[in-house]
Amino acid sequence: MTGKGIFVTYYFPRIANYCKELKMDMPQTLPLGDKVFTIPEVAAYLKISKSKIYDLVSRKKIPHLKVGRNVRIRESDLLRWLELQIEKVPH
């Protein structure tokens, strides 16, 4: 089963039930196509240490989400955050 299939069959009903319990509206759209990275994957992509990524997460300097005790970073959040890190050089 693909990642999208797992999400739809396992997580979607749980999110719907959770929203119902909290008397919240179910989100109309969910980012099904967004890749989700682990800390080691983000560290490898950015070519920096895992400990540096963990430090950024603990100081809430990089957008992340928690799945239980596991930290995950969505590709779209990572790319948006990277754009904000670009330092402008005066001409």
Secondary structure, 3 states (H helix, E strand, C coil): CCHHHHHHHHHHHHHHHHHHHCCCCCCCCCCCCCCEECHHHHHHHHCCCHHHHHHHHHCCCCCCEEECCEEEEEHHHHHHHHHHCCCCCCC
